[in-house]
Amino acid sequence: MTYNIKNNLDKEIIYFDNAATSWPKPDNVIKEIKNYLENIGGSPGRSGHKMSINASRVLEDARESVSKIFNGIDTSRIIFTKNVTEAINVCLFSLLEPGHHVITSSVEHNSVMRPLRYLESSGASISKINCFTDGCIDPDDIKKSIKRKTKLIVLTHANNVTGTILPIKEVALIALERNIPLLIDCAQTAGSILIDIDLSKFNNCILAFTGHKSLFGPTGTGGMCIGDNIDISPLIYGGTGSKSDEDIQPNFYPDKLESGTINISGLVGLKGGIDFINDKGIAIIRRHEEKLVKMFIKKMSQIENVTIYGPKDPKKQVGIISFNLKDISSSEVGFFLDKKYNIMSRIGLHCNPNAHETIGTFPSGTVRFGFSYFNSLKQIEYSISALKEILNGKESSN
Ligand SMILES: Cc1ncc(COP(=O)(O)O)c(C=O)c1O
């Protein structure tokens, strides 16, 4: 059975859940995946025949595309994983040992906090720096928390609840000066804003990304870019197609960290998504999302009984907004948005209880809208009128 949402509904779909995963994907993404499946087929780096060689070529093209998003980093230091969660886990388990100290923030996603809590239970210690209620952080508080045993700083570039952009460059300078590795979770920024961390200078940094959000790739794609001054050990060992005469793991990137057959059909789609971004220009995409955020904040601020969280400034956040309506639960709002208005949102705690504690919305959570380049000002207008109806109890009328 095929589930085709377009055929099931008579109304336009308003997809505001791009912070979870982006939709729709640019045509390019589907074209690249189709081309791989129909015309390329082979397993990259595994065989000498032309289908395998062509697969290796398109995989390298995908690495080249990722490199363009991350300031031209050497492609051999781009490692593909199935998502940012995997990339973060590989780094944390490689860089932290019992007795080590790690600094992080109070707005980190569970993809950071859960492995950190596990590592804490086996002897690492954590300093969780409190962010302000708008989700931002004072880099000086990070500086003050550095100890002799600090072996890592982990920070999100923009949190996924309020969209607040953190002062990552300032933190990178502190980390560079103190020669401490800095792992940056770019899940919500890669593809939507310029990542102003050049790894040829900030060689102590790792930029971890996921492919299926603002980079427009399919799910199952992601990775990390590793600065020259960092060495990461594998979490998974196995076949790489290289050094097949040896039964020990190769010690060079990317093979060292890419065991097992790679998600090549997904990664060509990721390349398609990044090519779309580069063709449009990231500044244009950013400007469009800023416009959507600006209009939403402006119109929502004029309505009584609405609380918006975060900086409420399009320049200080990505295309993410969290809000609540009066005393109506976020799940109720999300239910009506979906059922009556065909608006897809995400409600609750967004895999980030810490960020909700920080902004004061734990445990009830918020309604989150995540905009993308494919959303329009007209959709924002429509969502505002839908929210007004829900607020006034008119959502059940026809
Ligand atoms: C800030 C942040 N970090 C990590 C993740 C995890 O992303 P993925 O599920 O693609 O690994 C997300 C996704 O929601 C996120 O928003």
The ligand as an ORCA input file, in Angstrom:
! r2SCAN-3c Opt
* xyz 0 1
  C      20.165     20.416     17.912
  C      19.941     18.992     17.484
  N      20.897     18.088     17.726
  C      20.754     16.794     17.347
  C      19.630     16.356     16.694
  C      19.529     14.919     16.281
  O      19.429     14.828     14.891
  P      19.353     13.395     14.189
  O      18.106     12.768     14.684
  O      19.311     13.692     12.737
  O      20.573     12.654     14.601
  C      18.612     17.263     16.424
  C      17.375     16.813     15.752
  O      16.286     17.038     16.103
  C      18.775     18.608     16.822
  O      17.833     19.513     16.585
*
